[in-house]
Amino acid sequence: MKKSIAIKKDKYKSARGGYSRLLNIMCRKCENIVAVYQKDGPGNLRRMYMDRILSPDKLVDLQKKNIKDVKVLKCNKCGFIIGMPYIYVKEKRHAFRIFQDAVIKRIKKVDK
């Protein structure tokens, strides 16, 4: 049985116009799916907030850890480094800074 993924509705989604979509974040090098991510608002993917990562389980709830204990985001298959953990100062949120052209984004179809 597949676990259903629900879009989070909170102040961050509202602040970005209330528009969200689920993305499959894939490694640019080997096209392996690294994470399922909720992108709020328009624009490029420059950072991935840790509270918006919905899958896999090892990346969920990383925002509760100390930022120094979070490892770099890398592909499970080839080991390509995708992003570095940091705290986004404007919102005081834990995030991964995504390296330019490190990922491929594809919109994930929501199961109904």
Backbone hydrogen bonds, N-H to C=O, Kabsch-Sander energy under -0.5 kcal/mol:
donor,donor_aa,acceptor,acceptor_aa,energy
6,A,4,S,-0.5
10,D,8,K,-0.6
14,S,10,D,-2.0
15,A,11,K,-2.1
16,R,12,Y,-0.8
16,R,13,K,-0.6
17,G,14,S,-1.5
18,G,13,K,-2.5
19,Y,16,R,-0.5
20,S,18,G,-0.5
21,R,39,K,-1.7
23,L,37,Y,-3.3
24,N,106,R,-3.5
25,I,23,L,-0.7
25,I,35,A,-3.1
26,M,24,N,-0.6
26,M,104,I,-2.9
27,C,32,N,-2.6
28,R,102,A,-2.1
31,E,27,C,-1.8
34,V,25,I,-3.2
35,A,25,I,-1.5
36,V,55,S,-2.0
37,Y,23,L,-2.7
37,Y,35,A,-0.5
38,Q,52,R,-1.9
39,K,21,R,-2.6
39,K,37,Y,-0.7
40,D,38,Q,-0.6
41,G,19,Y,-3.6
46,R,44,N,-1.0
48,M,96,F,-2.4
49,Y,47,R,-0.6
50,M,94,H,-2.1
52,R,49,Y,-1.7
53,I,50,M,-0.8
54,L,36,V,-2.8
54,L,52,R,-0.6
55,S,36,V,-1.1
59,L,56,P,-1.7
60,V,56,P,-0.8
60,V,57,D,-0.5
62,L,59,L,-0.9
64,K,61,D,-1.1
65,K,62,L,-1.6
69,D,66,N,-1.7
70,V,67,I,-0.8
73,L,83,G,-2.3
74,K,72,V,-0.6
75,C,80,F,-2.3
79,G,75,C,-1.1
82,I,73,L,-3.3
83,G,73,L,-1.7
84,M,97,R,-1.7
86,Y,95,A,-2.6
88,Y,86,Y,-0.6
88,Y,93,R,-3.2
89,V,87,I,-0.8
91,E,88,Y,-0.7
92,K,88,Y,-1.5
93,R,88,Y,-1.4
95,A,86,Y,-2.7
96,F,48,M,-2.3
97,R,84,M,-3.2
97,R,95,A,-0.5
98,I,46,R,-2.0
98,I,96,F,-0.7
99,F,82,I,-2.7
102,A,99,F,-1.8
104,I,26,M,-2.4
106,R,24,N,-1.7
108,K,22,L,-2.9
